[in-house]
Amino acid sequence: MFVSSINDLIDSYGIRKAAIARHLPAVAVLLMFATFAMTALVVGFASGAEGHRPSGTAYFLMVLIVVLVFLITDLDRPRRGMIEVPQRSLIDLQTSLQAEQ
């Protein structure tokens, strides 16, 4: 039973480490930023061609795309950025294991 639990622990550690090391491909990040730039370009060109400022909907669309790209990029990096994955459960486990020794 002890060997089985140690094996499960090793497997869980490997899965966790692989999940943290996995990131979006650079091409996907580049496509997201290209989408943002193209949206701003199209909105700017369309408003210039019509001769008036863009509507509030166009501004909302650009802000929504910027927030979406930022959110995807931030969630892709769990150890840094504004949204961080808490490590509290692992720290509590380490403390409890050290207390038992």
N, C-alpha and C positions, 0 to 999 in steps of 0.2 A: 504494500500500500504506500509506503514511503517513497519507493522508487517511482511508482506511478505518479505521485504528486510532484516529485522533482522533475520528471519528464514533462508533465503538463506546464510547470513553471518555465522550463526552458523553451517549450513551444510557444507559450504566450509571450515571452520576451522577444523571441525571433519575429513573431507576427507584429508586435508593437513597434519594434525597431524598423522593420520593413515598411510599415505604414507611415512612420515619421519621415523616412528617407525618400519616400515616393513623392514626386512633384509633377506638376503639369509640364508637358513638353514645351520647349522654347517656342515651337511653331504655334502652339495654341495661345500662348501669352502674346506673341507677336500678332496673331490674328485678332485677338481682343482689342489690342491697342490700335490696330489698323481699322477696325470697325468703328472705334471711337473717333478717330481722325477723319474717316470718310463721312461719318454722320455730320460732324461739324462742318466739313467742306461742302456737303450737299445742302445743308440748311443755309449756310452763308451764301453760297452761289445762288440758290433759289430766291432768297430774300433780296439779293443784289439785282437779280434779273427782273424781279417784280417791282423794285424801287421802293420797298418799305421794309421796316424792321420785322424780324421773325416774330411769330405769335408766341404766346405763353406756352402753348403746347409744344412748340419746337424747343424752347428752353427746357421744359420739363423732360422731353425725350433725351436731350443731351445730358442733363443731370442724372437721369435714370441710368443711362449707359455708363457714365463715369462711375457712379456708385456701384453698379453691377461688376464692372471690371475690377474696381478696388476690392470689393467683397470677395470675389473669386480668388484674386491674388493673395489677399490676407488670409483666407481660409486654407490656401495651399501651403502656407508656411506656419505650422502650428506653434512653433517656438518663438516667433517674433511677430511684431505687428500689433495692431490694436486688439485683435481677438486672439487670445492665447489659450491653449489647452491647459487647464490646471493640473498640477502634479501632486495635489494635496493627498490623494488616496495612496499614492506610492510612498510619500513621505511618512504618512501615518503607519503604513505597513512596515517600513524600515524602523520606525521608532518602536513599534510593538515587538518586532523581532529582536531588537537590541535589548529591550527590557526583559525579555525571557531568558537571555543568556546570563 
